[in-house]
Amino acid sequence: MKKVILELDRFDFETKKDLAKLIANFLKLQIAGVNPLVEYIFSFHEQYLELVIKNYALKEFTFCSGVLLRAFLGSEKLHKILLDIALLTKLAGFITDATFDVASDTIESFTVITII
């Protein structure tokens, strides 16, 4: 999964969107009451969450980053990590971005993080 996120720039917008939705659907998959992808991301959470939040700065990744971030929130384990003040501070920095797409998607993600 990390390779997919790292290589997103190689795909066109529609493919990026589809990949983000595919990963979001895998995050909902449970096998015997355990979600293997959530467990995998949880074990390497700093790498994935930092990468997804960092990609907010790039306009062409904003939509994908938002979809992934909000999908991570479906897991209580990953949601608790996202409540870390350092990650919230980084994310909050994008709310004032001059680009409407970045600012609006960040506000949506920030709202979901704080409301759930």
C-alpha positions in Angstrom: 0.0 0.0 0.0 2.8 2.4 0.8 4.1 1.9 -2.8 0.7 2.8 -4.2 0.6 6.0 -2.1 4.2 6.9 -3.0 3.5 6.3 -6.7 0.2 8.2 -7.0 1.9 10.9 -9.1 2.3 8.3 -11.9 -1.5 8.0 -12.4 -4.1 10.3 -13.8 -6.7 11.9 -11.6 -9.4 9.3 -12.2 -7.1 6.5 -11.4 -5.9 8.2 -8.2 -9.5 8.6 -7.2 -10.3 5.0 -7.9 -7.2 3.8 -6.0 -8.1 5.9 -3.0 -11.7 4.5 -3.0 -10.3 0.9 -3.4 -8.0 1.4 -0.3 -11.0 2.9 1.6 -13.0 -0.2 0.8 -10.2 -2.5 1.9 -10.1 -0.6 5.2 -13.7 -1.8 5.8 -12.9 -5.5 5.1 -12.9 -7.7 8.1 -11.6 -11.3 8.4 -12.6 -13.1 11.6 -13.4 -9.8 13.2 -10.0 -8.3 12.4 -9.1 -5.9 9.6 -5.7 -6.9 8.2 -5.1 -3.5 6.5 -5.9 -1.5 9.6 -3.5 -3.7 11.6 -0.8 -3.2 8.9 -1.3 0.6 8.8 -1.5 0.7 12.6 1.9 -1.0 12.8 3.5 1.6 10.5 1.1 4.4 11.3 3.6 7.2 11.4 4.8 6.6 7.8 1.3 6.4 6.3 -0.4 9.2 8.2 2.5 11.6 7.7 2.6 10.7 3.9 -1.2 11.2 3.5 -1.2 14.5 5.4 2.0 15.7 3.6 0.2 15.0 0.3 -2.5 17.6 1.1 0.0 20.3 0.2 0.0 19.0 -3.4 -3.2 20.1 -5.2 -3.3 17.0 -7.4 -3.3 14.7 -4.3 -5.7 16.6 -2.1 -8.8 14.6 -3.1 -7.0 11.3 -2.7 -5.5 12.3 0.6 -8.9 13.4 1.9 -10.5 10.1 0.9 -7.8 8.1 2.5 -7.7 10.2 5.7 -11.4 10.0 6.2 -11.3 6.2 5.5 -8.7 5.8 8.2 -11.1 7.5 10.6 -13.4 4.5 10.2 -11.1 2.5 12.4 -11.0 3.4 16.1 -7.3 2.5 16.3 -6.3 4.8 13.4 -8.7 7.6 14.6 -7.0 7.7 18.0 -3.7 8.2 16.3 -5.1 11.0 14.2 -6.1 12.8 17.4 -2.4 13.3 18.1 -1.8 17.0 18.4 1.2 17.0 16.0 -0.8 15.5 13.2 -3.8 17.8 13.9 -1.5 20.8 13.8 0.0 19.8 10.4 -3.5 19.2 9.1 -4.9 22.4 10.5 -2.1 24.3 8.6 -3.8 23.4 5.3 -7.2 25.0 6.3 -5.8 28.4 5.4 -4.3 27.2 2.1 -4.9 29.7 -0.8 -6.2 26.8 -3.0 -9.9 26.3 -2.4 -9.7 22.5 -3.1 -7.0 22.0 -0.4 -8.7 24.2 2.2 -12.2 22.8 1.7 -11.1 19.2 1.7 -9.0 19.8 4.8 -11.9 21.4 6.6 -14.1 18.4 5.8 -11.4 16.0 7.1 -10.8 18.1 10.2 -14.5 18.2 10.9 -14.8 14.4 10.6 -11.8 13.9 12.9 -13.1 16.1 15.7 -16.8 15.1 15.5 -16.5 11.3 15.4 
